Amino acid sequence: MTSRLSFEPVSLEKVRTYGQRFFETPQKASDYSLVNLWGWQPVYDLHWAWDDPLVWILQHHADEFRFVNREQDLDHPGLRKAKLSYYTIDFVRKFRVVIHHP
């Protein structure tokens, strides 16, 4: 069964909830800070959907894009399951490089 996300415009009403989720994120990117999302919201018509414990970000000018990069699932089983439910068409092979210094 495929779950459907309900996207709504990024707003200040869910600041605390988003802040908590962002705080819990193990690898933070400034692109997803609330200040950045709020600042670019009117330019890119940003929307978000809440899928516990995830927050999905959508740029509404998506008619220009054919593919979306869903980023790394960090081997989190719940995140991987969620990503597989959104019409995945392909994967990029994952590699790990280890450099040994003599």
N, C-alpha and C positions, 0 to 999 in steps of 0.2 A: 504494500500500500504506500503510495507516495503522499507525503504530507505537503500541504500548500502553505506557503508563508503569507502573512498579511502585512504588507508594507504600508508604512505611514510616513509622512514627512518628518525629517529630523526636527525635533522641537525641544524646548527647555523643560517640558513637562516630565521627562524621564531622565533628567540630569543625574539624580542620585543613583538610579538603577544602572545607567550606562557607566557612571564613574566607578561603581562597585565592580562591574564586569571588566572594565578596563584595568582596574587595579589587580584583579585576579589573573589577568593574562600573563603567562610566563615570559613572553617575548613581545614587548611593546614597540609599536611603530608610531612615530609622531603623526603620520598620515591619518591615524584613527583616533587621535586625541579629540576630546569633545570640542575644544576651542577650534581645531582645524575643521571638524565636521560642521560645526555651527557657522564658521566663517565662510566656508565654501558652499553651504547649503543652497543659497539663492542662485549661485552661478551654475552649479551642476544639478540642481533639483534633487538633492540627496534624500533618500528615504531609508528607513531601517525597519527590520522585522525582528521579533523576539522569539527565539526558539531555544528554550532553556537548555544549557547555560550559554547559548551562543547569541550573538547579535549579528545579523546579516545586513550589510550596507549595499544599497542599490543606487546607481547613478542613472537617473531617468532618461538621459540622452542616449540610451542603449541601442537605438536603431542603427548607429554607426558601427556597432561591434557584432562580430559573429561568434566569438568565443569569450568565455570568462575564465580567468585563472583563479581557482578556488584556494590557492596557496597550499601549504604543507599541512597535513593533518596531525603532525607531531606524534604519530602512533597512538592517538587517543581514540579508543574504539567507538565512543559515542559520536565524535566529530567525523570519523571515517564513515560511519553508518549514515549520518545526516548528509554528507557530501554525495554518497552513492545514490541517494534517493532523488537527487536533482538532475536527472537526465544526463548523467555522465556519458560522454562519447569517447573519451580517450584519456590515457594516463601518460605522464612523462616518467620514464624509468628513473628510479632513485638510486644514487650512488653515494658511497661514503669513501672519502679519500683520507688516508692516514699517512703522514710523513714521518718517517723514522730518521732521527738525527744520529749519526755515528758517534 
